Amino acid sequence: MDSGVCMMIDRVDILGTRISATNLDECLEMLQSKKAEIRGQYICAANVHTTVYAKEHPAYQKIQNNSLMTLPDGKPLSIVGRKKGFPHMERITGPDFMEAVLSVSEKNQWSHYFYGNTSENIQLLCANIKTKYPNLKIVGCEPSVYRPLTEEEEKALIHRINAAAPDFVWVGLGAPIQEQFCAKLACETKSLWIGVGGAFNIIAGVIPRAPEWMQRCCLEWLYRLLKEPRRLFKRYLISNSKFVWYLVNEKRSQ
């Protein structure tokens, strides 16, 4: 990775994961000023769940730490980061980051490739994006096969992406699969890969976003839990509890 890019974006250690101590404006500035230097790299979006998972899975934590940026998607991460000496650090959600990049892409003539989710949902995603950003260059849009790709399938995907030559490849497979996917394949291309998970469904209009007041109050997790209790109850109960426990133990050991 280019040393100048590394120096532009500070990192803060949270349970061993080096979260980018940044904000949305700084990220956009870096993308625009260093666009030619960050090809073949990837960006992760981290939250409490992925940070706890990373602490317990060193290989996954290495992927997070070797990214171009690991965005503080979860509000608690930005709070911890500010307490650790980075007052400018703010939460950057996957949907917010994706919308912000798309919004500046028309004037920069950046092109985009979207991979993941179901065929129906990704078509809705691309249709909504084209409606909102009519001059945006979408050079590829394909769903996930919901299983690991074979070596031949990976090579075929890389060939399609390189033939389309997008500036950005957006991946919506969910953590930890999407980060592993990006880390493995991004270097085979000249594109910047970004794992954004649920952002696909939110921008596609499939899943509603929490009200802004809930986002500001660190309650977006509660909104999502109420929408998908069976899928998310165990994750939030365990991950949130472990996150607090690990932070307390880390502080005691200092």
N, C-alpha and C positions, 0 to 999 in steps of 0.2 A: 504493500500500500504506500502511496506517496506520502512522504513525511510532512509535507506542507498541509495535506488534507488532515492528517492526524492531529497536527498542531491547532488547526482551526476549531475542532470540536473537542472540548474537554470531556473526560469520563469521570464518573464517580462510582466507587466500589460499593455495591449493595449486595450483601451476602455472597460476594465473590464474582458477581456479574458486573461488568464495567458498563454501566448505563450512561448514555450520552447526556451530559449536563448541558442541555441546550433548550432552545425554544423554536417555534415554528418559523419566525422571521430569519433566525440565524441559519436554519436548515435550508431554507429557500435560497438565501444568499450564497451558501456554499455550493448548492447544486448548480446555480447559474454561473458562478465564477470558476468552478473547478470541473465543469461538465466533461471536458475531454480527458481528464485525469482519473475519473472514477469508473470508467467502463470496465465491465467484467467483475464488478464487486456487488455486494448485496447489503440491504438494510433490513434490520429486524425491528419489530415492535414488541416491547416487553411490558408485562404487567405482573401483578403479584403472583399469579399462578405460574407463569413461565419462569419467574425469578426463583421461586421455591423449587420448581422442577429442575432448573439449571443447577442449583446448589446440590441437589441429590443425584444429578447425572452429569459428571464432569465432561463427557464428550459433547453434550449439548451446550454446556456453559462455554466450552471452547469456541463453539460456533457463534454464540452470542458475542463473545469477546473479540472475535476476529472479524466482525462485521465492519463495514464502513461507518455505520451508526447503529446503535441499539436505542431506539426511541423510548422515552418514558411514557408509554401508553397508559399505564395505571396511575391514577392520582397519588396514591401513597408513595410511589417511587419519586415523583417530583417533590413531594413534601420532605422525604428523607434526604434527597439531594440538596435541597435548600438548607436543611439543618446541618448538612456536612460542608457547607461553605460555598454553595453555588446559587446565590440569590436570584439569578436570571433564569434558572431552570424552571420550565413549565411543562405541564402535561401535553403530550402530542398524541392524540388518538389516531389509529389507523385511518378511519374515515376522514378526519380533519386533514391529515397529511396528504391523503390521496386527492381530496378535493382541491387543496391548495396547489399541489403540483399540476393537476389538470387545468386549473384556472390560469396558470402562467404559461401553459404549454402552447396555446394558440399563437401568442406573440413570439415565442421562441422557436416555433415550428418543431417542437419535440413530438416524436411519435411513440405509440404505446401498443403493447401486446398484453392481453389478459388471459391468464391460465388458471383453471380451477373451478370448483363448484359444479352444479348440475348444468345440463345443457339449457334448460329453461331459464334458470336464474342468471346465467352469464349472458344470455341473449337479452334479458331484461336490463342487466347492468349496462351493456354496450348501447342499447337503445336509449336508456335514460341519459347516459353520458353524451351521446350525439345530439340529443334534444337540448341539453343544457350548454354544450360546447360544440356548436355546429361545425366549426372549422378545425376541430381536433382531428389529428391523424391517428386513426386506429388501424394498425396493420395486421392484427391477428387477434382472434378471440376463440378460445376452445375450452371445453369442460374437462374436468378431471375424469380419470377412468376408475377412481376409488379403489385403487390397489397400487402396489409398487410397480413402476414401469420396468419392463425388461431392458436389457442393455441395448437391444435393437430399437426399442421404442424411445429410449433416452436419446440415442443418436439421431433418430428421425425428428424428434422434437427440437433438438439443437439445430438441426439442418433447417427446419422450418423457421425458427427464430432468426437464425443468421441470414437466411434468404430475405426475410421481411425487414431485417436491420432496424429494429425498434431502439429508441433511446432508453425506454423503460419497459421492463417485464414485470407485471403485477401478478402476484401469486396468492390465490385464496384457497389454501388447503387446510388451514388450522394448525395450531402449534401442537407438538413440536415438528410435525412433518414438513411444514412449509419452510422452516428455517433450514432443516437438513437438506431439503430439495434445492433451495437457493444456494447454499454453501457448496453443494456438489456440482451444480451445473452452471452457475453464473460465470465462472472463469473460462468456460468454453465459448463464451459469447463476447460481444463488444457492447453489451447492454448493462444497465444497472437494474438489478433484480430487487424487488421489494415484497416481503411477505406481510400481507395485511389482513388475512383471515376473514373475520366477520364483516369487514368493510364492504366486501362485495355485496352481501345481502342488504346492508343498510342503504348503500347508494342505489342498489337495484330497486329499493322500495319494498323488499320482501319482509324485512324486520324493521319496525319503527325504532327511532333513536330516542333515548331518554330525554325528558324535558331539560332545558338548559340549567334550571335551578337545581335539579338533581345532579347534573354533571358538576356544577360548581361546588356542591356540598359533599362530593365524594360518594354519591349514592347511585351512580349509574349501575353499579353491580347489583343493587337491590332491584332496580327497574328490570334488569335483564333476568334476575332470579324469578321475579313475579311473572315474567313472560314465558320462561322455560324452566319451571321448578324441578321437574324430574331430571333434566339433563345437568343442571348447574348447581343443585343444592349440595351435593357431596363435594364438588370441586371447590365451591366457595367456603364451605364449612371447614374443610381440611386445609386448603391452601392459605386462607386468611389466618387461621389459627397458627399454622406453622410459621408464617411470615412474621407474626408478632413474637412468637416464641424464639425464633432464630435471632431476631433483632435484639431482644432482651438479653439473650445469652451472649451475643456478640458484645453488647455494651458492658456486661458484667466482666467479661474476660479482658477488657481493655485497661 
